Amino acid sequence: MSERKVLNKYYPPDFDPSKIPKLKLPKDRQYVVRLMAPFNMRCKTCGEYIYKGKKFNARKETVMNELYMGLPIFRFYIKCTRCLAEITFKTDPENTDYSMEHGATRNFQAEKLIEQEETKIVRDREEEELNNPMKVLENRTRDSKLEMEVLENLQELKELNQRQAAPDFEGMIGQARELEQRAKEREIEEDERETQEMLGRALMKRLRDSDSDSDQEETPSEAPPREGTPSEAPPREGTPSEAPPREGTPREAPPREAPPPASRADRPTDILTTVKPSEAQGPSVGGVKKAKVERWEKSVGKLGGGAALSSLVVRRKPAAAPPAGCISKPGPKGIPTTNSVPMNAAPLAIHSSSLSLLGAYSDSESE
């Protein structure tokens, strides 16, 4: 592709640029350019507003016989977007701006004209004072007179306001001071309250510490009880007592007294002979209270307390002459034994547990 791009042209040795014919174009000829409106304007024909920045295809030409410090001035022709009326404006290099020429009026032009007029007046005054010292004195006298008039007018307005409204400035200042004093007193009270609370908490803590120290000194040192030592639990309120024995039933033998704590480790079987609290009684049926049956006893059965099982374990007694009315039965190995139960008496109903009977039986063998 490089061979298609021509960067240099060939000029023959006999080339004469003066022989090239020149185009004769008019100096005021127009060019079509693309531009944006330099300011807000309003069409004089239809009243349409054209805002700054709107784009147009404009015609551009050079203004003849108008120069500013050797710079040419250009004129632009655009058309209204509504009625297609022609609007013209040209450059203003003196003010670095554009000036409206025909077909529309520039918006906010009044402010700009006033500023220009004020600037022109100030410039003319400076030129006059530069060459005429009497003019300077006159201008100063006029300025001081205007200033005095302005101050007098201001004083009159202040007096009028004071006559119409007479605020109490002293009262307002007093209220402000009172509010400030109240705020200070409130802060002081809050600080004192916080200080009292902190002192009270510190005093209570000190008293608690001293009480705890005195209690530790007064309380004698006691050895803690050993683990596993049986302690008598107080009976619960509402616990039913043992049911009275039925008529015709022999009374139960009094239970053995529990050994003292010092000899609790003499024999391992002593724990079986300790007295247990009576079992809670179940609900009464037909006026007769029945012993409470545990859930495991319903399926397995009770170990002791029945007439059938009470005859299996009997305490051995030394051989003695059988009393009258008692039957002697041959024991094992031909040794005669006697029963302590009369013939016509029903077997004793032992209400103690089977474990206590077993302990009593082992004691009898050891004896």
C-alpha positions as CSV (number, residue, x, y, z in Angstrom):
1,M,0.0,0.0,0.0
2,S,3.0,2.3,0.4
3,E,3.4,2.7,-3.3
4,R,-0.2,4.1,-3.6
5,K,0.4,7.0,-1.1
6,V,2.2,9.8,-2.9
7,L,4.2,12.0,-0.5
8,N,6.5,13.8,-3.0
9,K,5.7,15.0,-6.5
10,Y,7.9,15.2,-9.4
11,Y,8.9,18.7,-10.6
12,P,10.7,18.8,-13.9
13,P,13.8,21.0,-14.3
14,D,12.0,23.5,-16.5
15,F,9.1,24.0,-14.1
16,D,8.2,27.7,-13.7
17,P,5.5,28.4,-11.0
18,S,4.8,31.9,-12.4
19,K,3.4,30.4,-15.5
20,I,0.6,28.7,-13.5
21,P,-2.7,30.5,-14.1
22,K,-4.3,32.1,-11.0
23,L,-8.0,31.8,-10.2
24,K,-9.8,35.2,-10.2
25,L,-12.3,34.9,-7.3
26,P,-14.2,37.8,-5.8
27,K,-13.0,39.1,-2.5
28,D,-16.5,39.2,-1.0
29,R,-17.4,35.6,-2.0
30,Q,-19.2,33.5,0.6
31,Y,-18.3,30.1,2.2
32,V,-20.7,27.6,3.8
33,V,-19.6,26.8,7.3
34,R,-21.0,24.9,10.3
35,L,-21.3,27.0,13.5
36,M,-23.3,27.4,16.7
37,A,-25.3,30.5,17.8
38,P,-22.9,32.6,19.9
39,F,-25.7,34.1,22.2
40,N,-29.4,33.9,22.9
41,M,-31.5,35.8,20.4
42,R,-35.2,36.3,19.4
43,C,-36.4,36.5,15.9
44,K,-38.1,39.8,15.0
45,T,-40.4,38.2,12.4
46,C,-42.0,35.4,14.3
47,G,-40.7,35.9,17.9
48,E,-39.0,32.5,18.0
49,Y,-36.3,32.1,20.7
50,I,-32.9,30.8,19.5
51,Y,-30.7,29.7,22.3
52,K,-27.0,29.8,22.6
53,G,-25.3,26.7,21.2
54,K,-27.8,25.8,18.5
55,K,-26.1,24.6,15.4
56,F,-26.6,26.1,11.9
57,N,-25.3,25.8,8.4
58,A,-24.3,29.4,7.9
59,R,-22.8,31.5,5.1
60,K,-19.6,33.3,5.9
61,E,-18.2,36.4,4.2
62,T,-15.5,39.0,4.8
63,V,-16.8,42.5,5.6
64,M,-15.4,45.0,3.1
65,N,-13.6,48.1,4.3
66,E,-13.8,47.2,8.0
67,L,-10.7,46.3,9.9
68,Y,-9.7,46.4,13.6
69,M,-6.0,46.8,14.0
70,G,-5.4,45.0,10.8
71,L,-7.8,42.1,11.6
72,P,-10.6,41.4,9.2
73,I,-14.2,41.3,10.4
74,F,-16.5,38.4,9.2
75,R,-20.3,38.3,8.8
76,F,-22.5,35.3,9.2
77,Y,-25.9,34.6,7.7
78,I,-28.3,32.1,9.4
79,K,-32.1,31.4,9.1
80,C,-34.7,31.2,11.7
81,T,-35.7,27.7,12.6
82,R,-39.4,28.6,12.5
83,C,-40.0,31.2,9.7
84,L,-36.8,30.9,7.8
85,A,-36.1,34.6,8.1
86,E,-32.5,35.7,7.5
87,I,-30.5,36.7,10.6
88,T,-27.0,38.2,10.4
89,F,-24.3,38.9,13.0
90,K,-20.6,39.7,12.7
91,T,-17.5,39.4,14.8
92,D,-16.4,42.1,17.3
93,P,-12.7,41.7,18.0
94,E,-12.6,44.9,20.0
95,N,-14.7,43.3,22.8
96,T,-13.8,39.7,21.9
97,D,-17.5,39.0,21.2
98,Y,-20.2,39.0,18.5
99,S,-22.5,41.9,17.6
100,M,-26.1,41.5,16.4
101,E,-26.7,43.1,13.0
102,H,-30.0,42.3,11.5
103,G,-33.1,40.0,11.8
104,A,-33.2,39.4,15.6
105,T,-32.6,41.0,19.0
106,R,-30.0,39.8,21.5
107,N,-31.4,38.7,24.8
108,F,-29.9,40.2,28.0
109,Q,-28.5,43.0,26.0
110,A,-29.7,45.8,28.4
111,E,-27.4,44.7,31.1
112,K,-24.5,44.6,28.8
113,L,-25.3,48.1,27.5
114,I,-25.6,49.5,31.1
115,E,-22.2,48.1,31.9
116,Q,-20.7,49.6,28.8
117,E,-22.2,53.0,29.6
118,E,-20.8,52.9,33.2
119,T,-17.4,52.0,31.9
120,K,-17.5,54.8,29.4
121,I,-18.5,57.4,32.0
122,V,-15.6,56.3,34.3
123,R,-13.1,56.5,31.4
124,D,-14.3,60.0,30.4
125,R,-14.0,61.3,34.0
126,E,-10.5,60.0,34.3
127,E,-9.5,61.7,31.1
128,E,-10.9,65.0,32.3
129,E,-9.2,64.8,35.7
130,L,-5.9,64.0,34.1
131,N,-5.6,67.4,32.4
132,N,-7.8,69.7,34.6
133,P,-7.0,69.9,38.4
134,M,-10.0,72.1,39.1
135,K,-12.2,69.4,37.7
136,V,-10.7,67.0,40.3
137,L,-11.6,69.4,43.1
138,E,-15.2,69.8,41.8
139,N,-15.6,66.0,41.6
140,R,-14.3,65.5,45.1
141,T,-16.7,68.1,46.5
142,R,-19.6,66.5,44.7
143,D,-18.7,63.1,46.0
144,S,-18.5,64.3,49.6
145,K,-21.8,66.1,49.3
146,L,-23.5,62.9,48.0
147,E,-22.0,60.9,50.8
148,M,-23.3,63.3,53.4
149,E,-26.8,63.1,51.9
150,V,-26.7,59.3,52.0
151,L,-25.7,59.3,55.6
152,E,-28.5,61.8,56.5
153,N,-31.1,59.6,54.7
154,L,-29.8,56.5,56.6
155,Q,-30.1,58.3,59.9
156,E,-33.6,59.4,59.2
157,L,-34.6,55.8,58.4
158,K,-33.1,54.6,61.6
159,E,-35.0,57.1,63.7
160,L,-38.2,56.2,61.9
161,N,-37.7,52.5,62.7
162,Q,-37.0,53.4,66.4
163,R,-40.3,55.3,66.6
164,Q,-42.3,52.6,65.1
165,A,-40.7,49.7,67.0
166,A,-39.1,50.2,70.4
167,P,-37.5,46.8,71.3
168,D,-36.2,46.4,74.9
169,F,-32.5,45.7,74.3
170,E,-31.7,45.7,78.0
171,G,-34.4,43.1,78.7
172,M,-33.1,40.9,75.8
173,I,-29.5,41.1,77.2
174,G,-30.8,40.2,80.7
175,Q,-32.7,37.2,79.4
176,A,-29.6,36.0,77.6
177,R,-27.6,36.3,80.8
178,E,-30.2,34.6,82.9
179,L,-30.3,31.6,80.5
180,E,-26.5,31.4,80.6
181,Q,-26.6,31.4,84.4
182,R,-29.2,28.7,84.5
183,A,-27.2,26.5,82.2
184,K,-24.1,26.9,84.4
185,E,-26.1,26.1,87.6
186,R,-27.5,23.0,85.9
187,E,-24.0,21.8,84.9
188,I,-22.8,22.3,88.5
189,E,-25.7,20.3,89.9
190,E,-25.1,17.5,87.5
191,D,-21.4,17.4,88.5
192,E,-22.3,17.3,92.2
193,R,-24.8,14.5,91.7
194,E,-22.4,12.4,89.8
195,T,-19.7,13.0,92.5
196,Q,-22.2,11.9,95.3
197,E,-23.1,8.8,93.3
198,M,-19.5,7.8,92.9
199,L,-18.7,8.3,96.6
200,G,-21.8,6.3,97.6
201,R,-20.8,3.4,95.4
202,A,-17.2,3.5,96.8
203,L,-18.6,3.5,100.4
204,M,-20.9,0.6,99.8
205,K,-18.1,-1.4,98.3
206,R,-15.9,-0.7,101.2
207,L,-18.6,-1.7,103.7
208,R,-19.3,-5.0,101.9
209,D,-15.6,-5.8,101.9
210,S,-15.3,-5.1,105.6
211,D,-18.4,-7.2,106.4
212,S,-17.0,-10.1,104.4
213,D,-13.6,-9.9,106.2
214,S,-15.3,-9.8,109.7
215,D,-17.5,-12.8,108.8
216,Q,-14.5,-14.8,107.7
217,E,-12.7,-14.0,111.1
218,E,-15.8,-14.9,113.2
219,T,-16.7,-18.2,111.5
220,P,-14.6,-21.1,113.0
221,S,-12.8,-23.3,110.6
222,E,-14.7,-26.6,110.2
223,A,-13.6,-29.6,108.2
224,P,-15.9,-30.2,105.3
225,P,-17.9,-33.4,105.4
226,R,-16.6,-36.4,103.5
227,E,-18.2,-37.5,100.4
228,G,-20.5,-40.5,100.8
229,T,-21.3,-39.8,104.5
230,P,-25.0,-40.6,104.9
231,S,-26.9,-37.6,106.2
232,E,-30.4,-37.8,107.6
233,A,-32.7,-36.0,105.2
234,P,-35.7,-34.3,106.9
235,P,-39.0,-35.8,106.1
236,R,-40.9,-34.0,103.4
237,E,-44.1,-32.3,104.2
238,G,-47.1,-34.3,103.1
239,T,-45.4,-37.7,103.1
240,P,-47.9,-40.3,104.2
241,S,-47.0,-42.4,107.2
242,E,-47.0,-46.2,107.3
243,A,-50.4,-47.8,107.1
244,P,-51.7,-49.5,110.3
245,P,-51.5,-53.3,110.4
246,R,-54.6,-55.3,109.5
247,E,-56.5,-57.2,112.1
248,G,-55.3,-60.8,112.6
249,T,-51.9,-60.0,111.1
250,P,-49.0,-60.5,113.5
251,R,-47.0,-57.4,114.3
252,E,-43.7,-56.9,112.7
253,A,-40.6,-57.2,114.7
254,P,-38.9,-53.9,115.6
255,P,-36.2,-53.1,113.1
256,R,-32.6,-52.9,114.2
257,E,-31.0,-49.7,115.1
258,A,-28.6,-48.3,112.7
259,P,-24.9,-48.6,113.8
260,P,-23.1,-45.4,114.8
261,P,-21.1,-43.6,112.1
262,A,-17.8,-44.6,113.7
263,S,-18.5,-48.4,113.2
264,R,-20.1,-48.1,109.7
265,A,-17.2,-49.8,108.1
266,D,-17.0,-52.8,110.6
267,R,-19.1,-55.1,108.5
268,P,-20.0,-54.7,104.8
269,T,-23.5,-56.1,105.4
270,D,-24.4,-53.4,108.0
271,I,-25.6,-51.2,105.2
272,L,-28.3,-53.8,104.4
273,T,-29.8,-53.5,108.0
274,T,-30.1,-49.7,108.0
275,V,-33.6,-48.4,108.5
276,K,-35.1,-47.0,105.4
277,P,-37.9,-44.4,105.3
278,S,-41.3,-45.8,104.8
279,E,-42.5,-45.9,101.3
280,A,-45.2,-43.6,100.2
281,Q,-48.6,-45.0,100.3
282,G,-50.7,-45.3,97.2
283,P,-54.3,-44.3,96.8
284,S,-56.9,-46.0,98.9
285,V,-59.3,-48.4,97.3
286,G,-62.5,-49.2,99.2
287,G,-61.3,-47.5,102.4
288,V,-58.1,-49.6,102.6
289,K,-54.8,-48.0,101.8
290,K,-52.5,-50.0,99.6
291,A,-48.7,-49.7,99.3
292,K,-47.5,-47.8,96.3
293,V,-46.4,-50.3,93.6
294,E,-43.3,-49.2,91.6
295,R,-43.3,-49.5,87.9
296,W,-40.5,-52.1,87.8
297,E,-42.4,-54.2,90.4
298,K,-45.4,-54.6,88.1
299,S,-43.3,-56.6,85.5
300,V,-40.8,-58.3,87.8
301,G,-42.5,-58.6,91.0
302,K,-41.8,-57.6,94.6
303,L,-38.8,-59.3,96.2
304,G,-40.1,-59.2,99.8
305,G,-43.2,-58.6,101.8
306,G,-45.1,-61.7,100.6
307,A,-46.2,-64.7,102.7
308,A,-44.8,-67.1,100.1
309,L,-41.2,-65.5,100.2
310,S,-41.1,-64.8,103.9
311,S,-40.8,-68.5,104.8
312,L,-37.7,-68.9,102.6
313,V,-35.3,-67.0,104.9
314,V,-35.5,-67.6,108.6
315,R,-33.1,-66.5,111.2
316,R,-31.2,-69.4,112.9
317,K,-31.6,-69.6,116.7
318,P,-29.7,-71.7,119.2
319,A,-31.2,-75.2,119.8
320,A,-33.5,-75.2,122.8
321,A,-36.2,-77.4,124.1
322,P,-39.3,-77.0,122.0
323,P,-42.1,-75.4,123.8
324,A,-45.4,-77.0,124.3
325,G,-47.5,-77.0,121.2
326,C,-44.6,-76.7,118.8
327,I,-43.7,-79.3,116.2
328,S,-40.1,-80.4,115.8
329,K,-39.0,-81.3,112.2
330,P,-35.9,-83.1,111.2
331,G,-33.3,-80.7,109.8
332,P,-30.5,-81.4,107.4
333,K,-28.1,-84.2,108.4
334,G,-30.6,-85.5,110.9
335,I,-30.4,-82.4,113.2
336,P,-33.8,-81.7,114.7
337,T,-35.0,-78.1,114.3
338,T,-37.9,-76.3,115.8
339,N,-40.1,-73.7,114.3
340,S,-40.9,-70.6,116.3
341,V,-44.4,-70.5,114.7
342,P,-47.2,-72.3,116.4
343,M,-49.1,-74.9,114.5
344,N,-52.3,-73.0,114.4
345,A,-50.7,-69.6,113.7
346,A,-50.3,-68.2,110.3
347,P,-46.8,-67.5,109.1
348,L,-45.4,-64.0,110.0
349,A,-45.7,-61.4,107.4
350,I,-42.4,-59.7,107.2
351,H,-42.7,-56.3,105.7
352,S,-39.0,-55.5,105.6
353,S,-37.2,-55.7,102.4
354,S,-35.5,-58.8,101.1
355,L,-32.1,-57.2,101.3
356,S,-32.5,-56.7,105.1
357,L,-33.6,-60.3,105.5
358,L,-30.6,-61.4,103.6
359,G,-28.3,-59.3,105.9
360,A,-30.0,-60.8,109.0
361,Y,-29.5,-64.3,107.6
362,S,-25.8,-63.7,107.0
363,D,-25.5,-62.3,110.6
364,S,-27.0,-65.5,112.0
365,E,-24.5,-67.6,110.1
366,S,-21.6,-65.6,111.4
367,E,-22.8,-66.1,114.9
